[in-house]
Amino acid sequence: FEDYKQVSGVFQQSLPAVVQQFQKSAANISHYNETPAVISFFTILGQICKDFIAIPFEEEYEDTRIHFLQIQTSGTGKTVLSNFVQPIARSVFEKINAKQKHPFNMNVEVPVKDENGNIEKDADGNPILHYARKKFDVFSVQVATSAALVGHYAIQDEMETDDNGNSRMTGHKISVKMNGALEGSGLAHWDEFERSGIFSPNSHQVDMVVFLNTMLNTLHGDSWVMKKQLKEGDIVETFGERSVLAMTYPPTELNRIMTETGLLQRMLCYIREVPEAVQHNIRKKKIGKFGKFKDRQGPMDKFSDEFIKMYDLVLERYEEKKKDGKSEIETKCNMMTYTESANNYLDLEYENMVGYINDCGLFVREVANLFINRLYITTSKLAVLCAVAQAPYIKDKSKRFEVTGQNVRQAGAITRQCYMSLVEWLERSLKEKRMTSPVFNTKPFKEKYEEMAKKTEDGWVNRKLYIAQMCKVIKKSNSQTNLIFKDKVQQNFEHTKISKSNYIKLKEVKK
């Protein structure tokens, strides 16, 4: 399993110590899921940093959220990992909410309520509104309609309270906004993302791709606010600042969603068909634990405390930066400092991505390029978060929050696992599609062979030269043409070696 461990997340580049500890602890219960464990760590960290840090690309700004989709064979630890990550996230969010120090939600005003829960009103009888501090939670669902996720307006009876605290109906009807589940901050979690409406939506989920695409836009601008025009005339605005954490088995519509919706490219996707031998080993490890108890609350408490350490330092730095009197966006962009080596290594990581897919077939290159358009940005986010994760362990305060070349290399080690798994999936699915295609026209292959065979004495044609000629005929790359020949055509040919070169001969041709 050594080769498999390498691709499943035993990174060559050492990650920050707290990330390694998190990875090890999670993989103890969710075997061979090191990469998903690491990305889950940064999904939580990116969410709690989003209101303090902006990542500048000159006039453009990215937020720190990481949206993670784990696409993996059923029964290989996705849910087990989720059961490890979610309680930690909830604990972190509860502790942040209890501090009452997080920035206010400037997009939503809520009524002021007295100690009895009644809405306070001004002299004219209008509700007194104020901004509340942002609250974090975990929204977890299997199936939901788009209306439930983005909200709607409901007609309700207006209530009033007299001086004695008695409530009664006024007889008037009022329109009240009912917030959708995506409203607010925290995690939007799907344990079965295949039912989300992204892959095969029902009539109540047709807007899901649009809404999630919108929520995944950068928070620094207006394009992230989800808006829905209701037939009653109202417009519902949903301010969803959540990070997506989703899992699914490989759905049949995966390739179509990749090429048509643009949604998966905005997420950090880890796609893995787990080999049967590894599945067997996972089961054996589980069997070995039969009847044995081990408390997992301790590690969860430990990691939630680690996240709070990072949060406190980020909050402290944010408050210090605000004293400079600069605009909100400039304050957030100045939270981190960036070394020249960070830029150089980010460029190198991008070149590595492009280089990795250069030898792939046209279809694989086209799809992978759609992901690379976002992957280098995700790499920059992860580099920033690596610097944040290291901050509590740097004694010299002046050296904290510096994004270095090492941080970019750490980030690249993570995204590399994702685009490698993507390319592997695309090549395999393309091969399977060719093999299961009900109709395949072998005529061009036979015609080209016959044309080349006429120039020989015995009908044997150099296979390498033949494939090179077929590339021009079917307009495919050499690797794609080779795969098509192996899967669909070569059974019609005899094969031999002449002077260490491979030759082919059509079986119908007689000597």
C-alpha angles and dihedrals in degrees: 000000000000094000091047092050089056094055093040093061118288091138123212089211112066112240124214111293096248090052091052090051091049091048093050094047093048093046090054088071101024101047121215092004098113096130095049089047092054093047090048089055091055092044089063094042094048091052096053091046097048096094094051108037131055121182111221126215091179104274094004123076131198126198122227099247118128115202110202129197118182112198108186145145115283117262096025102112107280095126092040089056090047090053088055097045102042098059090049091051092048092050092049092048093048091052092049092048091050092054091063090206102108118113120272123262100247093183098063131049119200131193119263111241129200125229090277093054095254120140112250117227136199127238091279093053096254119138114260108237132200141169115260126207115262115266126207127215142150116254108197124180143155102199127010137157119243089244090058091050099047101029137234142218122266128196110233138172112263114240129203132190123217127215091273092056095254116144125213140162117264095206092244126116120223133190111238125190113234108204119230123234092255091060115110137012134311131057130333100205129191118180089183104034091169087077095050094096094253098104103030110003123196122217091277095050103049093114096052097100091050094047096047092044087055095047090051093058117105114282090226099088137022101277095090096066111102113223129188127184110219123210088240088065099255122122116221114212117196119194101202113176096163129129116235118235109178140163133192143154113251103285122212092242095054098111092048092050090050094055102034112036107041089216102110091051089064090057131066099248123197110190119188136166100199112221118241092243091057092046087053091051091049090054091048091053090050092049089052089060094053112135095003123119125213124171113233096181091085096060090043092053090046094054095043087055090050091054090050090053089056092044093051092052092048091048091048092051091046092054090049092049092050089062089068088075095231126141119281094253093046090050091053093045090052094053091094131040120217126213124214089244089060090060092045094051093045088056090048092050090051091050089050090055092050092045092051093060098038094095094046125103121270096261093049092047093050095051095041090050089058088059096043088059087070102024096076089054090049088050089056090050092050090049090055091048091049088057090050091049090054095048099088090055097051109090095192103079092202091062096054123104094025114140108217137181088260090058091052090049089051090051092046091054087061100044090044090064089054101050092042090054090046094054091046090052094048094049092047095046091048090052092048091049091054092048094051097042107125095214128038125171110221093174096098090052093051094045093051090047092051091049091053095039091061088067092057131075098224106024097254111136126195104252096213093053091045092054090048090055092046090055088066093045099051095027095233133130121264093256093048092047090049091052093048091049092050095046101039113014117027094080086072092060139070116228133212142153124241117183091343092306124114118242132186134203129189109247094226091058113096125210 
